[in-house]
Amino acid sequence: MKTTLLSIFILVFTFPAVYAFQFEQLIKPAETQNVIIKQFEDDGLAHYSYAIHVEDEMYLIDPGRDPQPYYDYAKSQNAKIIGVIETHPHADFVSSHLEIHETTGATIFVSKLVDAGYPHQTFDEGDVIQLSHDVKLKAIYTPGHSPDGISIVLEEKGKDVAVFTGDTLFIGDVGRPDLRESAGSIMAKREELARMMYKSTREKLMVLDDDVSVYPAHGKGSLCGKAMSDANTSTIGAEKLTNYALQEMSEEEFVDLLLQDQPFIPKYFPYNVGINKEGAVAYQYALNSVIRLESNFSPDETAVVIDGRNQEDFKKSHIPGAINIMNGAKFETWLGSIIAPDTKYYLVAENEESLIELITKTAKIGYEPFIKGAFVYTDKNGDKMSFFNKEEFDKNPEAFTIVDIRNVGEYSEGKVFETAINIPLPELYDRTGEIPTDKPIVIHCGTGYRSAAGSSIIQNALKDIKVLDMSSHILDYK
C-alpha cells in the first residue's frame, strides 16, 4: 500500500499510550558540561544559526547576513570567533561567512563538494575540529536537501551530545530535495536527492543516541521544508517517534512521500546558492551602496516599484504600476518570490525608519544591488484602488470573480469559496490573462498579507477592471 503524508501523520500522532512514558524519556536531551550553545533566530526567514564555545573560543554555524549579533555575543562572552562552519550553500538567505572571515580571521569550514570560491578548509565525513581536550565537532556527510550537505556532531567526553543538521533534518520534517536541480557546483535531480535523504536519515542521523539534541537551520515558516514544527530544538529520539519522514517505510515509499506537496520554489533560491558559494560582500557596505532618492520621487512609467507600505495607505494613493509587498514578517521571502534576480526596482516606504528596515530585509536575500533607488512616499494624489465591501460581497458572491492566490498545497487542503480560481501569488505575473474580466475581481489569500501584493499585480495588468483585496476579511470565511 502506498504511504501517504496523511497516513504517516495518523501513525505518528495516534501511537499507543503505552509509548507515552518512553516518549517523555526520549525528549530529554543529553547535558553538556563545558560547552555553551547559543541559538540565534531570524523570524522573517525562519532561520536558526548557532554559536558554540568552550571558554574563550567560539565557532559559528550557518550565520545570517548581518554578522553584528555574533560579534556582540562573542564580546559579551569574552570569546574570540575562530571558525565558521557552513552546512551547505544556503538557498533562502545570504550568509556572512566570508565577511566574518575577513573581519576576524576565522577559518571557514565547508565540504569540498561545494567547490567554494572563498578561502576555506574542507570539512567532510571523518574530519574533526578539536574545541578542547574533551570537546570536538565531527562532520558527517548528510546529502538530501543538497548534494553537498553536512551535519556537525558535537562530542563531549567521548559522548555525542548534539547534532547541527543544517537543512537535512528539521523538527518534524526533513529538507526538501528539489532545490539543487539547477544551482550549485554539483546538481542532482530531486528523485536522486530524495534517495540520498533516505540514506542520510537512516544511516547517519537516526543511528545517533536518542538523547542527542537536534539543532536545525530552519523552523516553521521556512520554504526549505513542508511540515516543520514550531519547536526550535528536539532530540533524535523524539524525532524518530514523531517526525513523519523518519517512520518505518521503504525507500520507494519515502521518495514518493517526500516529493508530495512540496511548496513552490522562490525565484531567488538558485541566486542565493550562487552568492553563498562565492561569498557575499560585507553587509554594511551593501546597505550603504543603496541609492537614496528624495521623497516622492517619480520613476519612469515602465519601472518596477515595490511599495512596502500598509495596504490601506497603498490603496488610497500609490505610484502607478507599483506592487504592494507590505513590510511584514515575510517581506523578503515574497520579494524574492515575485521579483526575479537582476530585475531592477525602486523601493518605497512611508517613512525613513521603515525604509531602512526594508533595505536591510532586501540585503538578507542579496537583493540590495537591484534597487535603482529607495525613497519615502507620502503623495496623496497617486493612483487609487477600490476597497473591499464585505456587506456588498456577502449579498451576492456570484457577482464577483474570486481569485485564490494561496499556494497549491494550501488550496488542495480546502477551498474557501467553491467558485474561486486558484493562481498562486508567485505565478500571478504570468497568468493574469487566465482571469475572466466580465465581473469585479476579488483576491484572497490565507490571512490577508499576500492579497495586498496579489491585488496590486492584477490591477496593474487589468487596469480597467475593479480589483478588490479581501485582505483580513478572509478570516471571517474560514
C-alpha positions as CSV (number, residue, x, y, z in Angstrom):
1,M,0.0,0.0,0.0
2,K,1.3,3.4,-0.9
3,T,2.3,5.5,2.1
4,T,0.7,9.0,2.1
5,L,1.5,12.0,4.2
6,L,-1.9,11.7,5.9
7,S,-1.4,8.1,6.8
8,I,2.0,8.9,8.3
9,F,0.6,11.7,10.4
10,I,-2.1,9.4,11.7
11,L,0.5,6.8,12.5
12,V,2.7,9.3,14.3
13,F,0.1,11.2,16.3
14,T,-2.0,8.2,17.4
15,F,0.7,5.9,18.7
16,P,-0.5,3.9,21.7
17,A,-0.4,5.5,25.1
18,V,2.0,2.8,26.3
19,Y,4.7,4.7,24.4
20,A,4.0,8.0,26.2
21,F,6.4,7.3,29.0
22,Q,9.1,6.2,26.5
23,F,8.5,9.4,24.5
24,E,8.9,11.6,27.6
25,Q,12.2,9.8,28.3
26,L,13.5,10.3,24.8
27,I,12.8,14.0,24.5
28,K,15.1,14.8,27.4
29,P,18.4,15.9,25.8
30,A,21.9,15.0,26.9
31,E,23.5,17.5,29.1
32,T,26.7,19.4,28.2
33,Q,29.2,20.3,30.9
34,N,31.7,22.7,29.4
35,V,30.1,23.7,26.1
36,I,27.8,26.6,25.6
37,I,25.4,26.6,22.7
38,K,23.7,29.8,21.7
39,Q,20.9,29.7,19.1
40,F,20.1,32.9,17.1
41,E,16.7,33.2,15.3
42,D,15.7,35.3,12.3
43,D,11.9,35.3,12.4
44,G,11.4,36.7,8.9
45,L,13.3,33.8,7.3
46,A,12.6,31.2,10.0
47,H,16.4,30.8,10.2
48,Y,18.4,29.4,13.1
49,S,22.2,29.9,13.4
50,Y,24.5,28.9,16.2
51,A,27.5,29.8,18.3
52,I,29.3,27.0,20.1
53,H,32.0,27.9,22.5
54,V,34.3,26.4,25.1
55,E,35.9,29.0,27.4
56,D,37.2,31.8,25.1
57,E,37.0,30.2,21.6
58,M,33.8,30.3,19.5
59,Y,32.6,28.6,16.3
60,L,29.6,29.8,14.4
61,I,27.3,27.6,12.3
62,D,25.3,28.9,9.3
63,P,25.4,32.6,10.2
64,G,22.9,35.1,8.6
65,R,23.7,38.1,6.5
66,D,24.3,40.6,9.4
67,P,27.3,39.5,11.4
68,Q,26.9,42.0,14.2
69,P,24.8,39.8,16.5
70,Y,27.6,37.3,16.5
71,Y,30.2,39.9,17.2
72,D,28.1,41.3,20.1
73,Y,27.6,37.8,21.6
74,A,31.3,36.9,21.3
75,K,32.2,40.2,23.1
76,S,29.6,39.5,25.8
77,Q,31.3,36.1,26.4
78,N,34.8,37.4,26.2
79,A,35.3,34.9,23.4
80,K,37.1,35.0,20.0
81,I,35.3,33.7,16.9
82,I,37.9,31.4,15.4
83,G,35.7,29.3,13.0
84,V,32.6,29.4,10.8
85,I,31.0,26.2,9.5
86,E,28.6,26.2,6.6
87,T,26.5,23.1,6.3
88,H,25.8,23.8,2.6
89,P,25.3,26.8,0.3
90,H,22.0,28.1,1.5
91,A,19.2,28.9,-0.9
92,D,17.0,31.1,1.2
93,F,19.3,33.6,2.8
94,V,22.8,35.1,2.2
95,S,25.4,34.1,4.8
96,S,28.1,36.3,6.3
97,H,30.7,33.6,6.5
98,L,33.2,35.4,4.1
99,E,32.8,38.8,5.9
100,I,33.3,37.1,9.3
101,H,36.5,35.5,7.9
102,E,37.7,38.8,6.6
103,T,36.9,40.7,9.8
104,T,38.0,38.3,12.4
105,G,40.4,35.9,10.6
106,A,38.1,33.0,11.5
107,T,38.6,29.9,9.4
108,I,35.6,28.9,7.2
109,F,34.9,25.1,7.2
110,V,32.8,23.7,4.3
111,S,32.5,20.5,2.4
112,K,34.9,20.0,-0.5
113,L,31.9,19.2,-2.7
114,V,30.8,22.9,-2.5
115,D,33.9,23.9,-4.5
116,A,33.7,27.2,-2.6
117,G,35.1,30.3,-4.2
118,Y,36.4,31.8,-0.9
119,P,39.3,30.9,1.5
120,H,38.3,27.8,3.4
121,Q,39.3,24.5,5.0
122,T,37.4,21.4,3.8
123,F,35.3,19.7,6.4
124,D,33.9,16.3,5.4
125,E,33.0,12.9,6.8
126,G,35.6,11.9,9.3
127,D,37.1,15.4,9.8
128,V,37.3,16.7,13.3
129,I,37.6,20.2,14.9
130,Q,39.0,20.0,18.4
131,L,37.5,22.6,20.6
132,S,39.3,21.5,23.8
133,H,40.9,18.4,25.2
134,D,37.5,16.6,25.5
135,V,35.2,18.5,23.2
136,K,35.2,18.1,19.4
137,L,33.0,18.8,16.4
138,K,32.7,16.0,13.8
139,A,31.5,16.3,10.2
140,I,29.1,13.7,8.8
141,Y,28.0,13.7,5.1
142,T,24.2,14.1,5.0
143,P,23.1,14.9,1.5
144,G,19.4,15.0,0.5
145,H,18.4,18.6,0.7
146,S,21.6,19.4,-1.2
147,P,24.2,17.1,-2.7
148,D,27.0,18.8,-0.7
149,G,25.3,18.9,2.7
150,I,27.0,18.0,6.0
151,S,25.8,17.8,9.6
152,I,28.0,18.6,12.6
153,V,28.1,16.3,15.7
154,L,29.2,17.8,19.0
155,E,31.0,15.3,21.1
156,E,31.9,15.8,24.8
157,K,34.0,13.4,26.8
158,G,33.5,10.7,24.2
159,K,29.7,11.1,24.0
160,D,27.7,12.6,21.2
161,V,25.5,15.3,22.8
162,A,24.2,17.4,19.9
163,V,23.9,17.4,16.1
164,F,23.6,20.6,14.0
165,T,21.6,19.3,11.0
166,G,21.5,22.3,8.6
167,D,18.7,21.7,6.2
168,T,18.8,17.9,6.3
169,L,16.7,17.2,9.4
170,F,14.2,19.7,10.8
171,I,11.9,19.4,13.8
172,G,9.0,17.4,12.4
173,D,10.4,17.3,8.8
174,V,13.3,16.9,6.5
175,G,14.7,19.2,3.9
176,R,13.1,19.5,0.5
177,P,15.0,17.7,-2.3
178,D,14.1,19.8,-5.2
179,L,16.3,22.9,-4.9
180,R,19.6,21.8,-6.5
181,E,18.5,20.7,-9.9
182,S,19.9,23.9,-11.5
183,A,22.1,25.5,-8.9
184,G,25.5,25.0,-7.2
185,S,28.7,23.3,-8.2
186,I,27.1,19.9,-8.3
187,M,23.5,19.4,-9.2
188,A,21.1,16.4,-8.8
189,K,17.6,15.5,-9.7
190,R,15.0,15.6,-6.9
191,E,14.5,11.8,-7.0
192,E,18.2,11.3,-6.6
193,L,18.4,13.7,-3.7
194,A,15.3,12.1,-2.1
195,R,17.1,8.8,-2.1
196,M,20.2,10.4,-0.6
197,M,17.9,11.9,2.1
198,Y,16.6,8.4,2.9
199,K,20.1,7.1,3.5
200,S,21.3,10.2,5.3
201,T,18.4,10.0,7.8
202,R,18.5,6.2,8.3
203,E,22.3,5.6,8.2
204,K,23.7,8.8,9.6
205,L,21.3,10.6,11.9
206,M,18.8,8.0,13.2
207,V,21.7,5.9,14.4
208,L,22.8,8.6,16.9
209,D,21.8,8.2,20.5
210,D,18.2,9.1,21.3
211,D,19.2,11.8,23.7
212,V,21.3,13.7,21.2
213,S,19.9,17.2,20.8
214,V,18.9,18.3,17.3
215,Y,19.6,21.8,16.2
216,P,18.3,22.6,12.6
217,A,19.0,25.6,10.4
218,H,15.3,26.4,10.0
219,G,11.9,26.3,11.7
220,K,8.2,26.6,10.8
221,G,7.6,29.2,8.1
222,S,10.7,28.3,6.0
223,L,10.2,27.2,2.4
224,C,13.1,24.7,2.8
225,G,10.7,22.1,4.0
226,K,6.9,21.4,4.0
227,A,5.8,20.3,7.5
228,M,8.1,21.8,10.1
229,S,7.2,22.1,13.7
230,D,7.3,25.5,15.5
231,A,9.7,24.0,18.1
232,N,13.3,25.2,17.8
233,T,15.1,22.1,19.1
234,S,14.4,18.4,19.6
235,T,16.2,15.1,20.1
236,I,16.9,12.2,17.8
237,G,14.6,10.0,19.9
238,A,11.7,12.5,19.8
239,E,12.1,12.9,16.0
240,K,12.2,9.1,15.5
241,L,8.8,8.9,17.2
242,T,7.1,12.0,15.8
243,N,8.7,13.0,12.5
244,Y,6.6,11.7,9.6
245,A,9.8,11.3,7.4
246,L,11.6,9.1,10.0
247,Q,8.9,6.5,10.3
248,E,9.4,2.9,9.0
249,M,8.9,2.7,5.3
250,S,10.7,1.5,2.2
251,E,13.0,3.8,0.1
252,E,10.4,4.0,-2.6
253,E,7.6,5.0,-0.2
254,F,9.9,7.6,1.3
255,V,10.8,9.1,-2.1
256,D,7.1,9.3,-3.1
257,L,6.2,10.8,0.3
258,L,8.9,13.4,0.3
259,L,8.2,14.6,-3.3
260,Q,4.5,15.1,-2.5
261,D,3.2,18.6,-1.9
262,Q,6.5,20.5,-1.8
263,P,5.9,24.2,-1.8
264,F,6.8,26.4,-4.7
265,I,10.5,27.4,-5.3
266,P,11.0,31.2,-4.9
267,K,12.8,32.8,-7.8
268,Y,15.7,33.9,-5.6
269,F,16.7,30.5,-4.3
270,P,19.2,29.5,-7.1
271,Y,20.6,33.0,-7.0
272,N,21.4,32.7,-3.2
273,V,23.1,29.4,-3.7
274,G,25.4,31.1,-6.1
275,I,26.1,34.0,-3.8
276,N,26.9,31.7,-0.9
277,K,29.2,29.5,-2.9
278,E,31.4,32.6,-3.7
279,G,30.8,34.6,-0.5
280,A,28.8,37.9,-0.2
281,V,30.2,41.4,0.1
282,A,30.2,43.0,3.6
283,Y,26.8,43.7,5.0
284,Q,27.2,47.4,5.9
285,Y,28.9,48.1,2.6
286,A,25.9,46.5,0.8
287,L,23.5,48.7,2.7
288,N,25.5,51.9,2.2
289,S,25.6,51.2,-1.6
290,V,21.8,51.6,-2.0
291,I,21.0,54.8,-3.8
292,R,18.7,57.1,-1.7
293,L,16.3,59.4,-3.5
294,E,14.3,62.4,-2.5
295,S,10.8,61.9,-1.1
296,N,8.0,61.3,-3.7
297,F,10.5,60.6,-6.5
298,S,8.7,59.9,-9.8
299,P,10.1,56.8,-11.5
300,D,9.5,56.3,-15.2
301,E,6.3,54.6,-16.2
302,T,7.9,51.2,-17.1
303,A,9.8,50.9,-13.8
304,V,9.2,48.2,-11.3
305,V,8.2,49.7,-8.0
306,I,8.0,47.7,-4.7
307,D,5.8,49.6,-2.2
308,G,6.3,48.3,1.3
309,R,3.6,50.5,2.9
310,N,0.4,49.3,4.6
311,Q,-2.2,48.1,2.2
312,E,-4.8,50.8,3.2
313,D,-2.3,53.6,2.5
314,F,-1.3,52.0,-0.8
315,K,-4.9,51.8,-2.0
316,K,-5.5,55.4,-1.1
317,S,-2.5,56.6,-3.2
318,H,0.4,54.9,-4.9
319,I,2.8,55.2,-7.8
320,P,1.2,53.8,-11.0
321,G,2.2,50.2,-11.5
322,A,3.6,49.7,-8.0
323,I,3.4,46.3,-6.3
324,N,2.3,46.3,-2.7
325,I,4.5,43.9,-0.7
326,M,3.9,45.1,2.8
327,N,6.7,45.4,5.3
328,G,5.8,42.3,7.3
329,A,7.4,39.2,8.6
330,K,7.7,37.6,5.2
331,F,8.6,40.7,3.1
332,E,12.0,39.3,1.9
333,T,10.5,35.9,1.0
334,W,7.8,37.4,-1.2
335,L,10.1,40.0,-2.7
336,G,12.3,37.2,-3.9
337,S,9.4,35.1,-4.9
338,I,7.7,37.7,-7.1
339,I,10.7,39.6,-8.4
340,A,13.4,37.6,-10.3
341,P,17.1,38.2,-9.6
342,D,18.7,41.0,-11.6
343,T,15.3,42.8,-12.0
344,K,16.0,46.5,-11.2
345,Y,13.3,48.0,-9.0
346,Y,12.5,51.1,-6.8
347,L,11.8,50.6,-3.1
348,V,9.2,52.7,-1.4
349,A,8.2,53.1,2.3
350,E,6.1,55.5,4.4
351,N,8.9,56.9,6.4
352,E,12.7,56.8,6.9
353,E,12.7,54.2,9.6
354,S,10.6,51.8,7.6
355,L,12.7,52.4,4.5
356,I,15.9,51.4,6.4
357,E,14.2,48.3,7.6
358,L,13.1,47.3,4.1
359,I,16.6,47.8,2.8
360,T,18.0,45.5,5.4
361,K,15.5,42.9,4.5
362,T,16.4,43.0,0.9
363,A,20.0,42.5,1.8
364,K,19.2,39.3,3.7
365,I,18.4,37.7,0.3
366,G,21.1,39.6,-1.7
367,Y,18.6,41.8,-3.5
368,E,20.0,45.2,-2.5
369,P,22.2,45.6,-5.6
370,F,19.0,45.6,-7.8
371,I,17.5,48.7,-6.0
372,K,17.6,51.5,-8.5
373,G,16.7,53.9,-5.7
374,A,14.9,53.9,-2.3
375,F,12.7,56.7,-1.1
376,V,9.8,57.8,1.1
377,Y,6.4,58.2,-0.5
378,T,3.8,60.5,1.1
379,D,2.0,61.8,-2.0
380,K,-1.8,61.8,-1.7
381,N,-2.6,62.2,-5.4
382,G,-1.3,58.9,-6.8
383,D,-3.2,56.0,-8.3
384,K,-6.0,54.5,-6.2
385,M,-7.7,51.1,-5.7
386,S,-11.2,50.3,-4.6
387,F,-11.7,48.8,-1.1
388,F,-13.5,45.5,-0.5
389,N,-17.0,45.9,0.9
390,K,-17.9,42.7,2.9
391,E,-21.6,43.5,3.1
392,E,-21.9,44.0,-0.6
393,F,-19.9,40.9,-1.3
394,D,-22.0,38.7,1.1
395,K,-25.2,39.8,-0.7
396,N,-24.2,38.2,-3.9
397,P,-20.7,36.5,-4.1
398,E,-21.6,35.2,-7.5
399,A,-21.4,38.7,-8.9
400,F,-17.6,38.6,-8.4
401,T,-14.8,36.6,-9.9
402,I,-12.9,35.2,-6.9
403,V,-9.1,34.5,-7.2
404,D,-7.4,32.5,-4.5
405,I,-3.7,33.2,-4.5
406,R,-2.7,30.7,-1.9
407,N,-0.1,28.0,-2.8
408,V,-1.3,24.8,-4.4
409,G,-0.8,22.8,-1.2
410,E,-2.9,25.3,0.8
411,Y,-5.6,25.3,-1.8
412,S,-5.8,21.5,-2.0
413,E,-6.4,21.3,1.7
414,G,-9.7,23.1,1.3
415,K,-11.3,25.8,-0.8
416,V,-12.7,28.8,0.9
417,F,-15.0,29.6,-2.0
418,E,-16.2,26.9,-4.3
419,T,-16.1,29.1,-7.4
420,A,-12.6,30.5,-6.8
421,I,-9.8,30.3,-9.4
422,N,-6.5,29.3,-7.9
423,I,-3.4,31.1,-9.2
424,P,-0.6,31.1,-6.6
425,L,0.9,34.5,-6.0
426,P,4.4,33.7,-7.5
427,E,2.6,32.8,-10.8
428,L,0.3,35.8,-11.0
429,Y,2.6,37.9,-13.2
430,D,2.4,35.3,-15.9
431,R,-1.2,34.1,-15.5
432,T,-3.3,37.2,-15.2
433,G,-4.6,36.5,-18.7
434,E,-6.5,33.5,-17.3
435,I,-8.7,35.7,-15.1
436,P,-12.2,36.5,-16.5
437,T,-12.9,40.2,-16.7
438,D,-16.7,40.2,-17.0
439,K,-17.1,40.9,-13.3
440,P,-15.3,42.7,-10.5
441,I,-12.4,40.6,-9.2
442,V,-11.9,39.7,-5.5
443,I,-8.5,38.5,-4.4
444,H,-7.9,36.5,-1.2
445,C,-5.1,34.5,0.4
446,G,-4.9,32.8,3.8
447,T,-4.6,35.7,6.3
448,G,-4.7,38.9,4.2
449,Y,-1.0,39.6,3.8
450,R,-0.3,38.2,0.4
451,S,-3.6,39.5,-1.1
452,A,-2.2,43.1,-1.0
453,A,0.6,42.1,-3.4
454,G,-1.7,39.9,-5.5
455,S,-4.4,42.6,-5.9
456,S,-1.8,45.2,-6.9
457,I,-0.3,42.8,-9.6
458,I,-3.7,42.0,-11.0
459,Q,-4.9,45.7,-11.0
460,N,-1.7,46.6,-12.9
461,A,-2.4,44.0,-15.6
462,L,-6.2,44.6,-15.8
463,K,-6.3,48.4,-15.5
464,D,-9.9,48.9,-16.5
465,I,-11.4,46.2,-14.1
466,K,-12.3,46.8,-10.5
467,V,-10.0,44.7,-8.4
468,L,-10.8,44.2,-4.7
469,D,-8.4,43.0,-2.0
470,M,-10.4,40.9,0.6
471,S,-7.5,41.5,3.0
472,S,-8.0,40.2,6.6
473,H,-11.7,39.8,5.9
474,I,-10.8,36.3,4.6
475,L,-10.6,35.2,8.3
476,D,-14.4,35.7,8.5
477,Y,-14.9,33.0,5.9
478,K,-12.5,30.3,7.1
